[in-house]
């Protein structure tokens, strides 16, 4: 995560924030918009697999709380995770270009970097949060790094082949959900609810290890999507989609128009269609909206002095630290090993969950800005840099 950032251009104005900084900051805080509901649900991480995370239905209950929760979750679910995945592909392309300029062989030392990322993800999975993204990114990055040394024809074939496999798989799952008769509402195992409400940290670690296969199913299920989005990030970078040029601005405008113009109506239809279309919305339509988000953020930065852009840029420069930090904060605030807010406030409505997201986000913004006043990198980024011996 420390290498998906374009360095500031020498010809850029001092007031112009690097676009990728801001995008990465938005992606990190946006993933928390989805994950915060996991932390706040009874059974937490296990509730995702057990069907205990009940989605709001604004058609059945048009109250202000239900509508607000539905909009909040719709704007985030899957979109910012896809945005972050695209940015990983961009970062990989930047590293490849840097190695080429130095005349170094590729992938060269990159497998060491991917292995270290996998190790970071494993530690994060075991000690902090089951739905970690770093392990899946590390495995995908190894394949894409190899593909970067192949021809454009090979990359294009793999990219669209991976997309086809993913669309076929999600289509079959969605069809199965539609054709399966509705059952009674699902609930999480009472033992899992007790574990996260009252269990010790060691017991939670043991639970993740005992159920590692189930809790690691998402990166396996979405591997085709990960490969596609990584390679899409490479193509966008090489097309100049993130460059402060007239051509880059045109690309960003088209990304916003097509991504949001198609993705938002399709996503709204899937969301209103109910749980049967959840997989289709999160894993097929959400990436399209993510492309629109990239274009919209870039379009706004091209034309306006966007309030909060500097704050997002600070989070983006410390993305790995903020990603792990936000999950640590939510563990301490929501689980029984800390304040236990998930049990104390459970059933009181969605407002406290959205407030929790806002509070954690503001904490990360303030901490990242204060940290960067004194240090060049975030704390985990500095560890990664030191261990790998990255050359500037």
C-alpha positions as MATLAB code, in Angstrom:
seq = 'XXXXXXXXXXXXXXXXXXXXXXXXXXXXXXXXXXXXXXXXXXXXXXXXXXXXXXXXXXXXXXXXXXXXXXXXXXXXXXXXXXXXXXXXXXXXXXXXXXXXXXXXXXXXXXXXXXXXXXXXXXXXXXXXXXXXXXXXXXXXXXXXXXXXXXXXXXXXXXXXXXXXXXXXXXXXXXXXXXXXXXXXXXXXXXXXXXXXXXXXXXXXXXXXXXXXXXXXXXXXXXXXXXXXXXXXXXXXXXXXXXXXXXXXXXXXXXXXXXXXXXXXXXXXXXXXXXXXXXXXXXXXXXXXXXXXXXXXXXXXXXXXXXXXXXXXXXXXXXXXXXXXXXXXXXXXXXXXXXXXXXXXXXXXXXXXXXXXXXXXXXXXXXXXXXXXXXXXXXXXXXXXXXXXXXXX';
ca = [
       0.000    0.000    0.000;
       2.968    2.295    0.437;
       3.725    2.329   -3.287;
       0.504    3.277   -5.033;
       1.310    6.968   -4.870;
       2.611    9.121   -7.689;
       5.403   11.417   -6.514;
       4.610   15.127   -6.762;
       5.483   16.446  -10.206;
       8.149   19.089  -10.451;
       5.921   21.187  -12.728;
       2.870   20.977  -10.492;
       1.797   23.979   -8.515;
       2.432   23.948   -4.812;
      -1.314   24.003   -4.109;
      -2.029   20.962   -6.317;
      -2.322   17.752   -4.323;
      -1.215   14.547   -6.054;
      -4.431   12.905   -7.183;
      -3.448    9.445   -6.046;
      -2.879   10.668   -2.495;
      -6.437   11.926   -2.308;
      -7.875    8.829   -3.994;
      -6.081    6.522   -1.600;
      -7.271    8.513    1.384;
     -10.848    8.329    0.115;
     -10.477    4.573   -0.504;
      -9.189    3.869    3.006;
     -11.898    5.862    4.790;
     -14.479    4.516    2.338;
     -13.686    0.893    3.151;
     -14.358    1.739    6.786;
     -17.856    2.891    5.749;
     -18.516   -0.774    4.945;
     -16.449   -2.455    7.637;
     -17.852   -0.371   10.489;
     -21.162   -2.257   10.155;
     -19.287   -5.528   10.629;
     -17.717   -4.314   13.866;
     -21.098   -3.046   15.092;
     -23.027   -6.255   14.309;
     -23.629   -9.082   16.801;
     -21.071  -11.740   16.001;
     -18.971   -9.196   14.111;
     -16.729  -10.925   11.554;
     -18.638  -14.205   11.676;
     -21.936  -12.427   11.054;
     -20.908  -11.825    7.428;
     -20.897  -15.558    6.680;
     -23.856  -16.390    8.918;
     -26.196  -13.854    7.347;
     -26.582  -11.888   10.552;
     -25.892   -8.486    8.958;
     -29.432   -7.491    8.068;
     -29.553   -4.952    5.243;
     -31.916   -1.980    5.558;
     -35.051   -1.998    3.402;
     -36.197    1.588    2.778;
     -39.219    0.345    0.799;
     -40.571   -1.595    3.769;
     -39.500    1.022    6.330;
     -39.130    4.528    4.856;
     -38.097    6.087    8.170;
     -35.271    8.623    8.217;
     -32.940    6.213   10.021;
     -33.519    3.389    7.542;
     -33.152    5.637    4.504;
     -29.966    7.204    5.891;
     -28.443    3.793    6.611;
     -29.426    2.465    3.189;
     -27.865    5.430    1.380;
     -24.739    5.329    3.552;
     -24.172    1.639    2.891;
     -25.095    1.852   -0.780;
     -22.546    4.589   -1.462;
     -19.781    2.530    0.144;
     -20.370   -1.195   -0.194;
     -17.792   -2.643   -2.566;
     -17.104    0.692   -4.256;
     -14.155    1.904   -2.232;
     -12.672   -1.567   -1.988;
     -12.683   -1.706   -5.792;
     -11.162    1.787   -5.898;
      -8.372    0.641   -3.572;
      -7.773   -2.420   -5.761;
      -7.428   -0.288   -8.891;
      -4.912    1.908   -7.066;
      -2.824   -1.147   -6.204;
      -2.586   -1.865   -9.904;
      -1.544    1.748  -10.501;
       1.154    1.442   -7.863;
       2.465   -1.743   -9.426;
       2.699   -0.012  -12.809;
       4.586    2.891  -11.224;
       7.095    0.495   -9.668;
       7.562   -1.282  -12.994;
       8.181    2.032  -14.781;
      10.648    3.074  -12.077;
      12.589   -0.179  -12.420;
      12.651    0.232  -16.204;
      14.082    3.757  -15.913;
      16.850    2.425  -13.677;
      17.582   -0.392  -16.091;
      16.722   -3.090  -13.541;
      15.282   -6.488  -14.364;
      11.638   -7.089  -13.540;
      10.148   -8.348  -11.286;
      13.543   -8.308   -9.585;
      13.044   -7.634   -5.869;
       9.295   -7.281   -6.111;
       8.462  -10.831   -4.892;
      10.094   -9.862   -1.587;
       7.757   -6.895   -1.342;
       4.731   -9.056   -2.107;
       5.823  -11.635    0.467;
       6.190   -8.914    3.094;
       2.718   -7.593    2.219;
       1.314  -11.104    2.611;
       3.008  -11.359    6.012;
       1.531   -8.009    7.056;
      -1.887   -9.193    5.957;
      -1.531  -12.462    7.844;
      -0.622  -10.666   11.060;
      -3.525   -8.272   10.534;
      -5.916  -11.161    9.899;
      -4.843  -13.119   12.961;
      -4.525  -10.284   15.465;
      -7.012   -7.655   14.320;
      -9.627   -8.252   11.607;
     -10.694  -11.312    9.653;
     -11.748   -9.506    6.450;
      -8.233   -8.347    5.602;
      -7.460   -7.318    1.997;
      -3.665   -7.379    2.086;
      -3.218  -11.134    1.701;
      -5.346  -11.275   -1.441;
      -3.585   -8.228   -2.864;
      -0.174   -9.787   -2.279;
      -1.062  -12.969   -4.196;
      -2.670  -11.012   -7.030;
       0.287   -8.659   -7.232;
       2.677  -11.538   -7.857;
       0.688  -12.624  -10.914;
       0.242   -9.103  -12.245;
       3.914   -8.289  -11.678;
       4.808  -11.229  -13.904;
       2.264  -10.070  -16.502;
       3.829   -6.606  -16.651;
       6.879   -8.162  -18.290;
       4.684   -9.838  -20.912;
       3.178   -8.320  -24.041;
       0.135   -6.059  -24.079;
      -1.728   -8.790  -25.943;
      -1.138  -11.270  -23.127;
      -2.193   -8.748  -20.480;
      -5.363   -7.888  -22.380;
      -6.272  -11.557  -22.753;
      -5.734  -12.242  -19.047;
      -7.594   -9.091  -18.021;
     -10.749   -9.818  -19.992;
     -10.518  -13.544  -19.335;
     -10.445  -12.864  -15.588;
     -13.425  -10.516  -15.970;
     -15.352  -13.191  -17.858;
     -14.694  -15.840  -15.225;
     -15.715  -13.464  -12.446;
     -18.923  -12.376  -14.186;
     -19.855  -16.003  -14.844;
     -19.274  -16.971  -11.222;
     -21.227  -14.058   -9.747;
     -23.981  -14.605  -12.291;
     -24.361  -18.232  -11.222;
     -24.410  -17.288   -7.533;
     -27.021  -14.608   -8.164;
     -29.155  -16.993  -10.201;
     -28.966  -19.534   -7.406;
     -30.037  -16.909   -4.852;
     -32.985  -15.841   -7.008;
     -34.176  -19.391   -7.616;
     -33.770  -20.542   -4.018;
     -36.968  -20.131   -1.995;
     -36.824  -17.523    0.746;
     -36.181  -18.854    4.214;
     -36.614  -17.458    7.676;
     -34.244  -14.602    8.647;
     -30.780  -15.856    9.462;
     -29.122  -15.292   12.800;
     -25.555  -15.612   13.978;
     -24.509  -18.403   16.315;
     -25.023  -17.318   19.905;
     -21.497  -18.492   20.750;
     -20.031  -16.077   18.182;
     -22.116  -13.235   19.577;
     -20.829  -13.978   23.078;
     -17.266  -14.284   21.815;
     -17.088  -10.759   20.411;
     -19.167   -9.241   23.214;
     -17.401  -10.882   26.159;
     -14.568  -13.094   24.918;
     -10.892  -12.353   25.347;
      -8.555  -11.235   22.594;
      -6.838  -14.659   22.649;
     -10.196  -16.393   22.186;
     -10.971  -14.202   19.173;
      -7.592  -15.049   17.649;
      -8.290  -18.738   18.161;
     -11.701  -18.358   16.526;
     -10.179  -16.748   13.423;
      -7.596  -19.495   13.136;
     -10.224  -22.226   13.575;
     -12.407  -20.672   10.851;
      -9.645  -19.335    8.610;
     -10.895  -21.078    5.460;
     -14.352  -19.564    5.710;
     -13.103  -16.133    6.722;
     -10.673  -16.086    3.781;
     -13.278  -16.986    1.171;
     -13.768  -13.483   -0.261;
     -10.330  -13.079   -1.912;
     -10.685  -16.592   -3.353;
     -14.164  -15.892   -4.709;
     -13.113  -12.510   -6.136;
      -9.673  -13.470   -7.465;
     -10.784  -12.888  -11.058;
     -12.069   -9.442  -10.097;
      -8.803   -8.612   -8.319;
      -6.765   -9.526  -11.396;
      -9.066   -7.496  -13.646;
      -8.957   -4.387  -11.430;
      -5.178   -4.588  -10.978;
      -4.699   -4.716  -14.744;
      -7.300   -1.988  -15.229;
      -5.233    0.206  -12.913;
      -2.171   -0.488  -15.057;
      -4.063    0.494  -18.219;
      -5.470    3.660  -16.675;
      -2.036    4.737  -15.462;
      -0.455    4.169  -18.852;
      -3.303    6.000  -20.564;
      -2.561    9.060  -18.404;
      -5.787    8.948  -16.396;
      -4.043   10.283  -13.278;
      -1.797   12.846  -14.952;
      -2.385   16.608  -14.519;
      -2.750   17.070  -18.274;
      -5.565   17.978  -20.644;
      -5.728   14.358  -21.790;
      -5.915   13.142  -18.195;
      -8.751   15.550  -17.453;
     -10.707   14.294  -20.437;
     -10.272   10.681  -19.321;
     -11.377   11.513  -15.785;
     -14.471   13.273  -17.113;
     -15.440   10.230  -19.153;
     -14.802    7.926  -16.197;
     -17.131    9.995  -14.022;
     -19.861   10.168  -16.663;
     -19.871    6.487  -17.609;
     -19.076    5.039  -14.182;
     -21.703    7.010  -12.297;
     -24.186    7.283  -15.150;
     -24.378    3.493  -15.508;
     -23.235    2.267  -12.112;
     -25.491    4.254   -9.789;
     -28.818    3.308  -11.461;
     -27.775   -0.335  -11.793;
     -26.535   -0.400   -8.212;
     -29.750    1.182   -6.936;
     -31.792   -1.411   -8.799;
     -29.729   -4.241   -7.306;
     -30.017   -2.774   -3.806;
     -33.772   -2.370   -4.073;
     -34.014   -5.896   -5.465;
     -33.140   -7.272   -2.060;
     -30.553   -9.731   -0.679;
     -30.754  -11.969   -3.767;
     -28.859   -9.327   -5.736;
     -26.298   -8.482   -3.051;
     -23.465  -10.413   -4.725;
     -24.224   -8.865   -8.106;
     -24.250   -5.369   -6.638;
     -21.104   -5.693   -4.518;
     -18.895   -7.640   -6.898;
     -20.058   -6.594  -10.379;
     -21.758   -3.206  -10.261;
     -19.697   -1.651   -7.454;
     -16.427   -1.709   -9.498;
     -18.195    0.309  -12.199;
     -19.236    2.899   -9.620;
     -15.653    2.939   -8.305;
     -14.444    4.020  -11.743;
     -16.997    6.816  -11.547;
     -15.689    7.807   -8.108;
     -12.152    8.049   -9.459;
     -13.335   10.251  -12.287;
     -15.524   12.407  -10.037;
     -12.791   13.021   -7.456;
     -10.284   13.802  -10.188;
     -12.777   16.062  -11.992;
     -13.451   17.981   -8.765;
      -9.759   18.414   -7.952;
      -9.092   19.605  -11.494;
     -11.593   22.433  -11.165;
     -12.080   23.407   -7.541;
     -10.302   23.887   -4.238;
     -12.036   20.910   -2.623;
     -12.511   21.208    1.160;
     -10.944   18.226    2.908;
      -8.650   17.305    0.025;
      -5.549   17.965    2.142;
      -6.981   15.766    4.896;
      -7.631   12.911    2.484;
      -4.140   13.392    1.065;
      -2.628   12.912    4.524;
      -4.560    9.678    5.010;
      -3.475    8.584    1.532;
       0.199    9.150    2.315;
      -0.171    6.924    5.403;
      -2.698    4.518    3.893;
      -1.300    1.269    5.292;
      -1.056    2.684    8.814;
      -4.544    4.195    8.596;
      -6.062    0.992    7.202;
      -4.727   -1.072   10.089;
      -5.294    1.742   12.582;
      -8.981    2.157   11.788;
      -9.593   -1.539   12.362;
      -7.682   -1.465   15.635;
      -9.739    1.498   16.820;
     -12.983   -0.264   15.932;
     -11.893   -3.405   17.773;
     -11.191   -1.381   20.912;
     -14.431    0.574   20.639;
     -16.842   -2.190   19.596;
     -15.647   -5.508   21.039;
     -15.871   -6.709   24.588;
     -12.084   -6.510   24.937;
     -12.568   -2.724   24.834;
     -15.602   -0.513   25.353;
     -18.066   -3.045   23.958;
     -20.197   -0.489   22.125;
     -21.603   -3.112   19.750;
     -23.431   -4.791   22.626;
     -24.198   -1.650   24.608;
     -25.715    0.239   21.691;
     -27.018   -2.733   19.708;
     -30.622   -2.256   18.641;
     -30.513    1.509   19.150;
     -30.523    2.342   15.453;
     -27.899    3.149   12.823;
     -26.975    6.681   13.834;
     -24.315    5.663   16.348;
     -22.625    3.423   13.741;
     -22.393    6.274   11.253;
     -21.172    8.519   14.065;
     -18.536    5.930   14.925;
     -17.301    6.010   11.324;
     -17.101    9.803   11.416;
     -15.232    9.817   14.749;
     -12.684    7.211   13.669;
     -12.184    8.980   10.323;
     -11.558   12.344   11.993;
      -9.115   10.671   14.373;
      -7.169    9.183   11.469;
      -7.117   12.501    9.623;
      -5.801   14.364   12.651;
      -3.253   11.671   13.521;
      -1.929   11.399    9.953;
      -1.527   15.148    9.568;
       0.285   15.469   12.894;
       2.530   12.499   12.088;
       3.510   13.825    8.663;
       4.565   17.140   10.130;
       7.520   15.332   11.678;
       8.020   12.156    9.657;
       8.201   11.443    5.951;
       6.207    8.193    6.100;
       3.537    6.612    8.234;
       4.712    4.242   10.995;
       3.938    0.994    9.161;
       5.193    2.453    5.880;
       8.481    3.280    7.616;
       8.787   -0.292    8.910;
       8.147   -1.649    5.432;
      10.679    0.729    3.921;
      13.327   -0.200    6.461;
      12.800   -3.959    6.272;
      12.807   -4.097    2.492;
      15.580   -1.589    2.060;
      13.618    0.302   -0.588;
      15.710    2.632   -2.655;
      14.353    6.067   -3.464;
];
